[in-house]
Amino acid sequence: MVDLIVIQAITELRLEGQPPEGIQLDDDCIIRPLDERIRFLSQNIFHPFIGLIHHESIINASAANFLEQVSETPVDDEASKGFLLRTMTWTQLFLLSLWLIKDNSGNVGDGHLLLAEVGKGVHGFWSQRPGVLNFTADCHRLPSTFSKAEIDEAVALFARLKAVLPQGPYNLDEPRPSGLVFDSRVVRTVYFAQAARASADVAVKVAFQCLCFESLFASSSDSISHRVSERTAALIGLDGPDKRSVYTGMRKLYNARSTVVHGDPIKVSALPALRERAKQADSYLRRAIRKLLEMEELLTLFSSRKHEAIDAYFLMQIFPGNAPTPPAAGTGTTTRAS
């Protein structure tokens, strides 16, 4: 029998009200409060392999993805690496679910997997760096606290995201696959949203945020900024004034994006306003993704390539009501000139 032990620290987050047994997101991902068991393993078993810096990142964290499993059969190198990558993927997806609740810079440390056998001791050890480093919408790294109610919401969103996002094998020895090969607008938007969160430069973040909205709402190259702004407002606006406010905010975002992508320098004096644009866009984006995830009909529509159906949906949102019935032949009125 082979013991498999995974430890991956969660940083810059405080997760309140966690049960001692942790939050089980998957059989291969359990978010647990830092306890004496994790600290003991890090200090006495993992420390020689990971060094002082990684050990301290674990013991100073408030939570970790922590797994202890037993395999009845031998575990080879390829299976070990795949297992470690899979559990780290679920941790990153949980961080994305927390972001859908509110903006934060929650991150994870390196993932560490130790294999051991009774009587033989440690016979395998692998570490893997996370693929991204997250920042807040205005490009800070700050600690954030989530209440139990917020965590419960995030766990529900995690399940929805997990059901929507495609899952497939990934060979660490091959080039990283693209997340843009899928038909689903939601999948492509999540891909760009993660890129936006990982941007430490606010101007680049704004450019990625615009790509998110275009992935969701653009159906042609016609009047992109107006069309995307209008559709964002139609989807997430609560009432007339809120829709107009969202539309105005989106047009300002696109004005900022034009400066970024067309090669003009960003004035230092403009950076505070640009950060506000990024924070506002981050809020709009989270609202849009959550609405799609929580409404099955919309999720199905935006997971397809049916551009005409999406055009028809937004036309109905902007101009509600039944289409007028054309008059029957021969019933029209003719005006005779005098």
Secondary structure, 3 states (H helix, E strand, C coil): CEEEEEEEEEECEEECCCCCCCEEEECCEEEEECCHHHHHHHHHHHHHHHHHHHHHHHHCCCEEEEEEEEECCCCCHHHHHHHHHHHHHHHHHHHHHHHHHCCCCCEECCEEEEEEECCCEEEEEEEECCCCCCCCCCCCCCCEEECHHHHHHHHHHHHHHHHHCCCCCCCCCCCCCCCCCCCCHHHHHHHHHHHHHCCCCHHHHHHHHHHHHHHHHCCCCCCHHHHHHHHHHHHHCCCHHHHHHHHHHHHHHHHHHHHHHCCCCCCHHHHHHHHHHHHHHHHHHHHHHHHHHHCHHHHHHHCCCCHHHHHHHHHHHHCCCCCCCCCCCCCCCCCCCC
